[in-house]
Amino acid sequence: MANAAECPVCGQRGVPILYGLPTRVAREAAAAGKVRLFGCVIPPEPDEWMCAAQHTWRGNDDEALSTAIDAALQEVE
């Protein structure tokens, strides 16, 4: 997948999924629609992105995922 932030089903832009106990900043980013919180139980092959149509998928670009998460969290700080 060339652009991990693009939904492979509908083509909408996705936001990164965060697992684990969220920090205050992560909760604020989720409230602003910048990330999605998926709780503390991480599946063996976790999805990494979610679009507005609720499709989830794994990307193949860890750097793009990290960059998107960092940017989302910094926007609300």
C-alpha positions in Angstrom: 0.0 0.0 0.0 1.6 3.2 -1.1 -0.1 5.5 1.3 -1.0 3.8 4.6 -3.3 6.7 5.6 -5.6 5.9 2.7 -8.3 3.3 3.3 -7.9 0.3 1.0 -11.7 -0.2 1.0 -13.2 3.2 0.5 -10.2 5.5 -0.2 -11.0 7.9 2.7 -8.1 9.3 4.8 -7.4 7.3 7.9 -6.2 8.3 11.3 -3.7 6.2 13.4 -5.0 3.8 16.0 -3.4 3.9 19.5 -3.4 0.9 21.8 -2.7 1.0 25.5 -3.7 3.2 28.4 -4.1 6.6 26.9 -2.4 9.7 28.2 -4.3 13.0 28.6 -2.8 14.2 25.3 -3.9 11.0 23.6 -7.5 11.4 24.9 -7.5 15.0 23.7 -6.2 13.9 20.2 -8.9 11.2 20.1 -11.6 13.8 21.0 -10.3 16.0 18.2 -10.5 13.1 15.7 -6.8 12.9 15.2 -6.3 9.3 16.5 -8.5 6.4 17.5 -8.1 4.7 20.9 -8.5 0.9 20.8 -7.9 0.0 24.4 -5.2 -2.0 26.3 -5.7 -5.4 24.7 -3.4 -5.6 21.6 -4.2 -8.4 19.2 -1.4 -10.4 17.7 -1.6 -8.5 14.4 -3.2 -5.2 15.3 -4.7 -2.8 12.8 -2.9 0.5 12.6 -5.3 2.9 10.8 -9.1 3.6 10.8 -11.2 5.7 8.4 -14.4 7.6 9.1 -16.4 4.7 7.6 -14.9 2.5 10.5 -12.7 0.4 8.2 -9.5 -0.7 9.8 -6.3 -1.9 8.2 -2.6 -2.5 8.7 -0.1 -0.3 6.8 3.3 -1.3 5.6 5.1 1.9 6.5 6.1 2.1 10.2 7.7 5.5 9.7 4.5 7.0 8.2 2.5 5.6 11.2 5.0 7.0 13.8 5.0 10.4 12.0 1.2 10.5 12.0 1.0 9.6 15.7 3.6 12.2 16.6 1.9 14.9 14.6 -1.5 14.1 16.0 -0.3 14.3 19.6 1.7 17.5 19.1 -1.3 19.2 17.5 -3.2 19.0 20.8 -0.4 19.8 23.2 
